[in-house]
Amino acid sequence: MTARQIAIDGPAGAGKSTVAKLVAAHLNYLYIDTGAMYRAVALIALRKGIALSDAPALTLLAQELCIELQNDGAQYRVFCDREDISFAIRQAEVGNAASPISALPGVREALVRKQQLLGEQGCVVMDGRDIGTKVLPQAECKVFLTASPEERARRRTLELALKGQTIDEEQVRRDMEERDARDTTRAVSPLIQACDALLLNSDGLTIEQVVERILQMAGN
Ligand code: DC
């Protein structure tokens, strides 16, 4: 039987979202990008001028924002209080702000609750940092997807370039290292491989090969 909940965790730039979307499309499952939720809080906080250290204000924001994730065929869109923020949350500045915000216990508690409600519906592919360990610890299929830092920086630079942002690859690598260090050392839900997750290094593998491995693992 095919797993009803598929959890894909790993560091930035490992290819999680590309792979998770393809796995979800293949199985006709809902794809849930939990990083987009932390990015949504970061975007609104930046717009409102809330300090990234103001834990009570950021917690309240995470509790109150209505974040919706829509899959309509090939299109994947993120809405916040009915505004389409799919493009805005991909800016490098928003990604950098999302990292310290995601280390705040109150913010995590609010967003994890929303993610668990979405996951309860079943037939989901969810990607993030703490899906297999915290959000869906009972998921039948867990993958920890990674790649070398050079490969991850190369992919992230290309992804930003495709969205019209030209950023030096070296700068992307430094930002990524900083975020990885923060994500793996934070006190609450650090990025860590669940003991029952399959470690998959995507260096040298095509996207199709990674998707195939996950589908096999999920029992499809
Ligand atoms: O995957 P991403 O770059 O869109 O994630 C944005 C930030 O949110 C990143 O710093 C890690 C954090 N994050 C998290 O702490 N937990 C998750 N489940 C998803 C993302």
Residues whose N, C-alpha, C, O or C-beta is under 5 A from the ligand:
A	BS01	DC	A12 T34 G35 A36 Y38 G95 A98 S99 S102 D127 G128 R129 D130 R179
